[in-house]
Amino acid sequence: MDKAIATDNLSDQQVKVYLENRKLLLLSKFLPQQTAGITYWEQLLCVGFNPDVSRLEAVVRIKQPGGYSGGLCSTGSHEFVRFFVDYHDGAGFQDAGLTSFKVSDIPDAVPHTKHPLHYMVYIFLNDEAHRRFTNCDTAIIPSVRAVLSWNSIPSVNPADIPHFGNVVNADIQLKRKRIIFWGDLIKELGIQEKLDVFPQVDEDFKLPVIDKPLPPVEQFYKMYKGAGVEDHRTFYSSLIPQLPEVAKQATGAPVFDLDIISKIGVNIGDLTKVITNPIFDNDKANVSYEELTCVGLHTNSDTLGAVIRLKKTTGFSGNLCTAGSKEYVAFWADWNNDGTFDEYLGTTSVTVHDISNIPKDGLFYNVALPLDFSKRLKSCELPNVVRIRGVLSWQTLPSTTDPNALNFYGNRIDVRVQIRPGVQDGGKLGINLFDVNGVALSNIDQSGISTRGLAYSSAVFPGAAYPFGGLIKLSGMFTNSGASGTTFYKVQFLDTSGGTWQDVMDKQKFQIIESSILTLHDQDPSLTGGWLTYLPAVPSKAEKLSLLAFWDSGSRNGLYKIRVLYTKDPLHAPANISYSAETYVYLDNTGYTVNGAPSAALDPASTLDVIIAGGDCKFYNKGDVISGQLKVLDQFFSSWSFSLQPAAHITPLGTPLSTFIIPSSRSCVSLADNGNNGLAFTIDTKYLQSCGYTIRLSATDRSLVGYRITFLDGSYIYNLTSHYAEKYLGFAVLP
């Protein structure tokens, strides 16, 4: 699964040289190319996807006690992970999002601390548009590429390999469409021309997809037998509830009646002996169908995650049109690091199915369990490293009393994780703010003069120091919040240039996940004086995005503060209200301005413009060199680039634009880099066949502009983009 050029075994001299490079925060592009993929300090281990909630996860191993730019009490450094997804639609790997976590020097000399440490990161994938009404046996299987890069934001080019970090590829399964629109069905059946037969049909009419029952036992048994599935796997879910020694761990009613199974010639006694007398080692039971591969902790949100690999096409209790089966993962903690896992933390699961087109390396899934570690926090002077165990079990709940127990199918993995620093709250209601627009608060500058409120100000350019814009998503969780609906809160913002605190009054939609079931809940703070009701309850209920509130920042610009007020008092008496820390965010909602009209000179009123000397739509002889000027100006300039169409008439075919358009692109190189004004460029037409051409200048800024996509089923996912603008010019090359 790991396609990186991994460099683990460095010589002492190499470690010394590369460590100096890390200390100096050298740009990776200045390092020798042969050093790409150094995994001595950090390594991306695995990637998985949960189709129930559209969550992509990755687990990163931090291997060394030093080399991360400071201890826990310092700003340290950051590990960035960018995800790409190839839906196999001809577009190749497309950027799906960026995330990060803080990493620090944690000496192994600290009591009970020993590397490696395992961290988890995640993003949510906008996969709704790619789901299909496939047949029941085949799935839509995209490929995911995750790129880990230390302290330098990974390139948006999926082919780039970072110098400190690596690349991992994995195949994932998308959820089958769960809502049928009549219009979609008409297209699937190819009967558009027969619509006059159904004159009263509403194409927007929709029906939910209902899971089908499994086929009759004879048919099911024959199908599984032909696929090489062992009898004890085929009827495992039917046998388990009947076995006294494991009945308490059973999940749901039997799939088939044992009498019916016996009538088709299956010896129930033989199967029972196999299941009740398993032969396996200490860490693995039967892992021929599924295996737990990675476990890690998302430190900001106190969320444990695990990645599961499915290895076979059949043996998961039904295809995509059925309810399928469950892969369960239980988590345990060894808080004293004495070798005994003394606390059961909870169990979570993901649904899996028989899939005929599973790739040879398998499919990779993930699970996540949000927790409340507020009673376990320690100061940054005392690194809090604990052992965590993940226990996988198929179709049977793992034990909640014995951390060493394994059921017939599954395995366990032990890792060390680092708990976020903090102050124990003594059991009182508290708040843990995670991020703003997906950027951890530790990655938003709170003290700089020129960079206050900007994201990733300590990362190297290109692509650092991001402002925020559009829909601002504030994520977090309340600690010691109790039962769902018993904590109340409001989100406020303040313009630091003047004014008073204002309540966020935007309507909210929360997606609550309970046992992989997602339900939607609307709240309107304008009806309650700005107050919202907190619906999650750790660990049984979670908000899909860990969302506290969306704030539409509109046209606001400049430095703002955000804070949260919270209370257990349903009457919101001022004496009972607590306040979160205030967080600076810098807003940029300006974007580029473009005058689309052609002209002979750059428009002084526009921030993006391009001209060709002599004017637009002129004719040139082959071999002429066309001159022009461009203008791309923005306080938070990111990049600009040219494109040319039709590309098929470039000779030789495939010649890079940078060969004959000079310059053809540029990226930001520093905080003071605001772009270009009056930059000259040339186009050498000797590389162009006789034809009419369109040249496009496009540009983006660095603003993290949030927006919300509403899915067909009424749920939504949150995405990020940036301000973008473009302008086109035309010209022709004569024979």
N, C-alpha and C positions, 0 to 999 in steps of 0.2 A: 504493500500500500504506500510506503514511503518512497517517493521518486527523487528525493534530494541527493545532492552530492554531499553526503554527511562527512564531516571531518571531526572525529572524536579524539583520535590518538595523536595529539600534538606533542612535539618535543618540548622540553623545558624552555629552549630558546624561542620557539614559536609562541608558546604561551606568554612569555615575557613581551615579545613584540606586539602580539595582538592585544594584550592587556593594555599596553601603552596606547594603542589605537583607540581602544574603548574609552580610556580615561580622557583622551583628547577629543572624543566625539567626532572622529574623522568621518567625513562622508564616505559611504561605502564605495561610491564610484571612483574614489581616489586610491582604493586599495587594489592590489594585483588581482586580476580576474581569477587566477587559480585558487584564490582563497575563498571563493564563493561556497556557501553552505557549511560554514564552521558551526558545529553543534557541540563544541566543548563546554560552553556555558549554558546553553538552552537548546531544547529540541521539541518540536511539535511531534506528538506521538500518534494521535488518531483523530478522526473526524467522524461524526455521526449526525443523523437527522431524525427528528421525531415528526412523522407525518400527521399525527393527531393535532399538534399545536404549531407546526411549521417552524420548529426551532432547530437551527444548526449549532452544534457544539464542537469544540476542539479541546483537547487536553495537552498542556505544555509541561514538560519536565524541566525544572531548574536544577542544574547539576552541581554547581560549585558554591562554596560559601562566600566567595568574593568575586569582584569584577562587575558589579552592578551600580557603581557610582554613589555609594553611600549606604548607611544603615537605615533601619526602619524609621528613625526620627528625622531623617533627611528627605529630600525630594526623591532620592534614589534615581531610578530610570524606569523605562517602560518597555514592555514586550507588546508589539503590535501584531495582530493577526488580521489579514485581509482574506475574505472568501470570494471565490469565483464559482460560477455555476455554468455548466454546458448542458443545455437541454436537448442537444443533438438535433437542433433544428437548422443547422447550417451557420449559425451566428458564432459558434465557438464559445470559449469561456468568457462570460460577462461578469463584471464587477458586481458583487452582491452585498458588499458592506465591509466596514472596518470596525474593529474593536480592540481593546487593549487592557492591560492591567499593570499595576506598579510592582516592581521587583527591587529587592534591596540586598545588601550584604548581610547575611545571617551566619555568623561563625558556627562551625560544628562544635566549638568548645562550649557553646551555650548548653546547659543541661538538657538532655533528651533530644537535642537537635542533631539530625544527621541527614545529609543530602542523599538522594535528590528529593525535592519537594514538587508536588503536582498541583497545577492550577488549571481551572476550567474557564473558558470564555464561550460566549454564545451571541448569536444574532438571530433575528426572525426573518425568514425568507418569504418574499412575496411570490408564492408559487401558484396562486389561484388561477391565473391566466393560463397556466401550463397543465392544469389537471384535465383529464379527459374521461369520456365514457368508454374506457377500454373494455375489451371482453373480460370475463371474470378471472381468467388465468394469467393475463399479462398486465404488467404495470408500466407506468411512465417512470423511467429510471434515468435521471440526470447524473452527470458526474460532477463532483465537487472538488475544487482545488483550494487548499488553505495554505497561506504563505505566512510564516513567522519571521519577524524581523525585529532585532533588538534596537530600540531607541531611534529607529529611522522608519518612517511610515512606508510600508511596502508600495512599490510601483503599481499603477493600474494596469500595467502590462503583465498578463498572467504567465508569460514565458520567463520573466525575470526571476533569478534566484538571489536572495539576499546574501550578504556576506556573513552576518551573524544571524543564523537561523536556518530554516529549511522549508521544504515544500512537501505536502502530503496530499495525495489524491484518494478519493473514495467514491463509490457508487451508492446512491441513495434512492429511496422509493417515495414517490409522491402519492398522496391520498387520492383515491378515485373520487370523481365528482359525486357529491351527495345531494345535489339539487338538480332536478330535471326541469328545464323550461321547454314548453311545447315547441317553441321555435327551434331550439337546439335539436329536439327529437326529429322534427321535420327535416332538418338538414342532414342528420345522421342517416335517416331512411331514404334520403334523396327523393322526396315527394313534393318539392316546392311547386312543380308544375301542376299538381293535383289539388292545390289549395282550394280551388273552386268547389271541390266536393265537401269541404268543411267550412262553409261561409261564416259560421259563428265562432270559429276558433280564435281564442286570445293567445297570441304567440308569447305573451309575458306570463301566462299561467304556469305555475310551478308546482312540482310535487317532490317531496323528500324521497330519497332512495332508501328502501327498507331492506335490511339484511335478509337473505334467504336462509332457510334451514339447510342443514347438511342433507345430502341425498340419502336414500334408504341404506341401511347398514350393509346389505349385500353389495350394492354398487360402490359404496365408499371403500369397503374392504378390498374389493377387486382393484379399484383404482390405486389405492395405496400399496397393495401387494405388487402390482405391476411397476410401481415407482421404486420398489426396493425398500419401503418403509417397514421396519420391524413391527411385529404385532403388538409388542408392549408399548410402542410409541403411538401406533394407530388408536389403541383403546385406552391409553393412559388416563385421559380425562374421565373415562367411564369407570375405571377401576379404582382410582384414588379415593372417591367418597365411600367406597365399600370396605376400605382397609382401616381397622380400628387404630392402628399405630400411626397413621398419617391423616386420619379423617378430619382432625381439627384444622389441618392446613389446606383442606380442599377448597376450591374456588368455584362455587356455583353447582348447579344440578348436573348429574351424569349426562353425557352426550347421548349414549345409547344404553338401553336396558341390557343387563348382563345375560338374561335369559335368551334374548334375541341374538346376542353375540355368540352364545354357546350353540345355538341352533345352526349357525353357519359353519360349525366345525372348529371353532377356536377354543382351545383349552384354557379356561380361566385360571385354573390352579397353576399351570405352568407360567402364565404371565405374572401372577401374583408373586411367585417365587423369585422371578427375575427382578421385580420392582422392590421387594422387601429385603432382598439380599444382594445389594449392589456391590460391585468391586471397583473401588477407585482410590486414588491417593488422597493426601490431606487437603489439597487445594482444588482438586478437580473431580467432579462427578462425570457424567456422560456429557461431553462437549462436541459430539459429532454433528449436532444440528445448530447449536448456538454457543457463543462463548463471550464472556465479559472480557474486554480487552484493555480498558483504561478507566481510571477513576481520578477525579480532581475536584478542587473547590474553587468556586467563583467567590473570591474573597470579599468583594464589595457588597454582595447581596446575601452572604451566608448561605449559598446554594451549592449543594453537592451534585455532581453530574457523573454519568458513566456512559461509556460507549459499548454497544453490543454488536457482535458480528454474526449475521445469519449465513450459514454455509450451504444449505441445501434448498432445492426448489420445492420439496414436498415434505410434509410431516408437521404442519403447523395448524392442523384442524380446520382446514377449509380455505377456499380461495377468496379473492377480493370481494365477492358478492355475499360472503357469509360474515359472521361475527369474528372469525379467525380465532386466535388464542393470545395469551398474554405472556410477555417476558417481564418477570418481576425482579427488582433489585432492592434488597434491604441494606441499609447502612448502619454501621456500628462505630463507636468512638472509643479509643483508649486514651482517656483524658490524662491519666497519670504516666503514660508511656512506660508502664511496667510489664507490657506483654499481654495484658488481659483486656479484652474489649468489654468495658464495663457498662456501656449504655447503648441500648437500641435506639436509633434516631428516627426510624420510619422506613416505609416501603413505598416505592413508586413503580410504575409500569408503562409499557408501550405495547400497542396491538400489532401483531404480525400475522401474515397469511402465507398460503401456498402461492408461489409466483414462478411461473414456468420460465421466464426470461431472466432469471437471476444471473448476474455475471459470474465468471469463474472465481474471482476473488471474494465473492459474497456481497451482501448488502450490509450497510452500517447504520445502526439506529442509536438513539440516545434516550436517556431518562434524566430527570432533574428533580431534586427534592429541596425546596426552600425550608430553611430552619431559622431559629432564633438563638444566636450565640451570645446575646447580650449579657448573660450571667457568667460567661466564660472569658470575657475580654481581659486583656492585660495591657499595660502601658507599652509604648514603643521601645522603652529601654529593656523590656523583657520579651524577646521574640516568643510567640506562642505557637509552637509546632506540636501537632498531635498526630497520632496514627489513626487512619480511617480504614475500615474494611467494607468492601462492597460484596454482596452475596447474590448471585444470579440464580433464579429458579424458573423453569418453564411450567406454566399452567398450575403451579402450586405455590402458595405463599411461603416465602422463606420463614424460618423460625424467628420468633420475636423474643425468645428466652435463651437460646444457645447460639452464640456467634460462630461456633465451630461447625454447626450442623449444615450438611448439604443434602438437598433432595436429589432425586434420581438424575435429573437434568440440571446442569449448571456448574458454576465454579465460583471461586472467590478471589479477590485481589486486595492486598494491603498496600497502602501508600501513606506517605507523610504529607500533611498539608499545613499551611500557615494561616492561622486565624487573624483577621484584621485587628490592628491595635485599637484600643479604646478604653473607656472607663466603665466598670460595672455599674449598672443603674439601680441595684438593690431591689429589683423586682418591680420598679415603677414603670409606668408607661413612658416609652421613649421613641425616638425616631432614628432610622438609619437611611440617610439620603444616598442613593447610589450614583445617579448620573443625570446630566442634562443633555437631551438629544443623543443619548447613547455614549456620552463622554463622561467617564468617571470623574467625580469631583476632584480627585487628586490630580487629574490631568487638566484642570481649569485653573489658570493663574489667579491667585487671590491677593497677591502682594506686589507684583511688578508695577512699574509706572507706565510704561508704554504697552505692556502686554496684559494688564489686569482684565480679567473676564474672558480671555482668549484661551481656546483649547490647544493642548499640545505645544505650549510655548517653548518647552525645553527640547522638543524634538528637532532634528536637523532638517534643513530645507533640502530639496523642494517640498512644499506641502506642509508647512507648520504654521502655528498661530492662527487658528480658525475662530471667527466670530460665529454668532448664532442668528438664525432668522426664521421667518415663517411660523409654523406651529411648533412651539417649544414644549417638549415632553419632559416632565419631571418624574423621575422614577425613585422608588424607595420602599421601605416597609416600616411599619410600627413594631416595636419590640414590646413584649408583655401586653399585647393588645387584647388578649382574651378572645371571647367568642365573636364570630362574625356579626357586624352591625352594632357593636358596643363602644366603638371608638369613633370620634368625630373630628374633622379637620377642615381647614381652609388654606389655600395657597394665595400668597400676596406678592406683589411686585412694587418696586420703588425706582423712579427715575433719579439717579444720583445727582443730576444737574439741577434738581429742584423738585418739590412736590412732596406728597405724602404717600404712605402705603395704600395700595388699592387691592381689592379682592379680585381674584380671577373668577369671572362670571360665565365663562364658556361652558356650554353643555358638555357633559362627559358621558362616555360609553365605556363601561368596564367589561372585560372578558374574564370571567371567573372559571378557573379549571379545578374540577374536583373529580378524581379518579378518571382522568383523561377525557372527561365530558366538559365541553365548553358551553357556558350560558352567558347571555348578554344582559347587562343591567344599565339602564339609563338613569342619570341623575342631573338635575338642573339646579346649580347653586344659586341662580337668581331668584328661586322660590324659597330659599332657606337662609337668606342673608349671607350667602357665600359659603355655607357649610356643606361638607360632603360626608357621607357615611362610609367608613372603611369596611370592606366586605371580606378580604382574605382572613384566614384563620390558620396559623402555622400548626402542623404541616399539612392539614387536610385540604385547605382551600388556598389557591394562589391566583393573583391577577396575571394574565398571560404576559404582559409587558412590564410587570411590577409597577404599573402606572399609578401615580398619585393624582396627576392632573395634566391636561393639555392647556396651554395658554397660547392663544392666537396673538402674536406680537405685532401684527398689522404692519404699519409703516414706521414703527419706532426704530430709532437708531441711537447708538451711544451706550454708555455704561449703566446697567441696571443691577438691582439686587432682587433676589428671590428668597422667601422664607415660608415656613409652614407653621400654622397655629394648630394645636391639637388638645383634645380633652376627652375625658370619659363622661363628662357632664352633658346630658342631652339638652339641658337648658343653656349651655355655653356661658355660664357665669364667669366674668372676667377673672375672678380670684382663682378659678380652677383651670385656666388656660396656660399651657406651656408653649414655648417658642423654640423652633429649630435654630441652628446657626444660620447666619445670613450668607448667601452665596452670590458672588459677583458673576454676571454674564454680560458680555459685550454684544449688542445687537447690531446687525447690518441687514437692513431690508431695502437697500437702494438698488442694487443691480446695475446693469449697463443700460445706457440710452443709445438708440440707434436711429439715424436718419436713413431710411431706406432708399431715398432718391439718389440717383447717380449724380456726381458732381466732378468738377475739375480740381477741387481743393478739399482738404479735410474739413469737415464740419466742426467749427469750434464749440458748438453746443452739444455735440454728441461725445460719448465716452468710448464708442466703438465705431470705427469708420475705416474704409479702405478705398483707394482710388488708383486708377491706372493713368499714367501720364498720357495726355491727349484725349482722355475720356473713355467712357464705357462703350462696349460693342463696336470696337474698331477691328480692321482687318490687318493682318501682319503676314509677311512672307516667311516661309519656313527658314529658320536660322536667325530671325530677328530676336533681339533681346528686349523684352518688355520691361519697362521700369514702372515702379509704383511706390506708394507710401501707405502705411497703416497706422492706426491709432487704437490702442487698447489701454484704457486707464481705469484703475479701480484702487481704492485704498487697500483692499484685500485681494489684489490680483493673484490669480493662480496660474493660468496658462492661456496661450492662444495657439492656433494652428491653422494651416491652409489645407484645403482638400480640392481636388480637381476632378471634374466629370466631363465626358466619359473617360474613365481610366483605361478602357480597352484600347484607346488610340494612342497610348503612351508607348514609345519605342526606345529600346526593347521593352516588351510587355513586362510589367512588374518592376520597372526602374523606380526606385524610391523618389518621392517628391523632393527630398532634400538634395537630390542630384541636380535638379534643374530649377527649383524654386529656392532662392537663397535670400534670407533664411526662411525655412518652412514652418518653424514652430519655436516656441520658447516657454520655459516654465519659470516660476518665481524662484529667486535665489536668496532673498533676505527679507526681513520684516519691512525694510525701507523700499523694497522693490514694488512700485505701483504700476508697472507695465511699460508701455512705449507710447511716445507721441511724435509722429512724423518719421517713424523708422522706414528707411528705404528698403525695398526688396526688388528682385529681378526674376523674370521667367525666361528661361532659354528655350525657344520654340524648336530648336533642332531635335528635341526629343519628342515632338508632337507631330502626329500625322495631320494631313489636311482635314480640318473639321471645325465645327463650332464648339466652344468650351465654356464651361461655367466654373469660376473659381470662387470658393467660399472661405471667408475668414470667420472663425468661430472662437469664442473665448468663454472661460468660466472664472468665477471668483472662488474664494475659500469659505464663503459663508455656509454653515451647516443648516440648510433650509429644510425644515421638516414639513411633511404633509401626510395625510391619512388616506388610505385607499379603502373604500368600502367593498366588501366581497358580496357575492350574490346571495349568500345566506344571511346577510345583515351584519356579519362580523367584519373586522377590519384589521389592517396591519399598518404599522408606522414605517415610513421610508424617509430617507434623507437624500437631498440633492443639493445643488448649488445654483447661484444665479448664472444664467447662460444667455448668450446673444450671438447673432450671426448676421453677416451681410454677404450678398452675392454680387459678382460682376461677370460680364460676358465679354468674350473676344473670339475671333476666328483666325485660323491659320490657313493661308492659301497654299495651293500646290507649289 
